[in-house]
Amino acid sequence: MTGGHARSTAQRVRAALLLGALFLAAGGVGCGGASEAEQGTTPRPTARQPDAAEAPADRSGDGGASDSSTPAQANPRALSMGATFGDLVTAVRTLDGLGASDSASGCLLRGGPLSPYVLEADLASAVHPIPEPPGDLEARLDGTRSPVVVLTRWAQHGTSGDIALVALSATPPPRPGPLAVVLLTREGAHLRRTDAAVPAAHSGPFPVARLGEHLPIVLEGTSGVLITAEARVPLSTLRAALGSVPGGSPPVILGLALLPGVRLPTSPAPDPSVHGLCPDTGLPAPAAGQRVGELSPDVLRAHLASMGEGAMRCFEFARGDAARGGRMRVLTRIGAQGRVTEACAASDELGDPTLRTCVLGVVRGVVFPAPVGGDYVDVALPLRLTPDHSAQQRPLCDG
């Protein structure tokens, strides 16, 4: 089992890129007095997913042959009224195999209790291949209220526990804080956290209809809630649990409990690479005879707009603490043809060499007007990469 790869879709994770530009003379003394500019990036929506009406909504029919010689392909996201959590995970596995995990619906589940279900979630499994759901969680939950461990595409939450879970749906980069976990079994609902044991009065099992009494207490101080179930739990129960999440709660995540003995991928050690960082002396000295030119702050800001989407794509590959965002100060030299000839990070709060290299590549790709009255201009770009935590999926599409 390997860690899930990041998918570069602007719909899944949006990043705000705040930019400023300050002129630097060759000796490092500021001039030009450029004021800081702020700019947000607007993601392009992903391709529309098929509506439930475009495919058979209920696959529990008699299996008779279609009258058409070219029957329509079944929509893997369409699930019957009697579908189970195991059927939902099968759909996730199918969509992952088809490369069709993305969705712009903005919610997790549609349908029920008197209509077929549609898995509308934008999916991003934290592991590949995606495992089968467990048939029995009750035995592993009975008599223990210890913390659990959750792996999302961004980071691992919790350090040890009797049960390990992985996220199946896409989530915004995590805010600081533990996760709450809802585990649905044939005996009822259990509540756990990734940081500490849940008090016995709220750990379960209790009827799903009573989740509204206990979940708000367990959610206190958390940055998200993962909901999972045994394979044979009906989607009607999952729908009821999703509907019990209080309004204004942190992001809701569909997840999967791993079988006993399955180990999470080992978290990579922090990369100590200094690749892309500026030396103590800053940018290298310009070639002999080159003269410092000028570019107005307004001209710089106008051309920096093209950096937004590129830097956003870089940010989607961040992991761990880097996924929470931070500042990076990039020193840049613009040459006689308006192209960036030098770029390095004078400071980098994110500390992710891969992300740093990507951002520097985006900076090098920006083409400015040629400097006026000289051969080059040195510019300091104070960048702030900030994830958009508002891009979370609603639990129910029609609830």
Order of alpha helices (4+ residues) and beta strands (2+ residues): beta-beta-beta-beta-beta-alpha-beta-beta-beta-alpha-beta-beta-beta-beta-beta-alpha-alpha-beta-alpha-beta-alpha-alpha-beta-beta-alpha-beta-beta
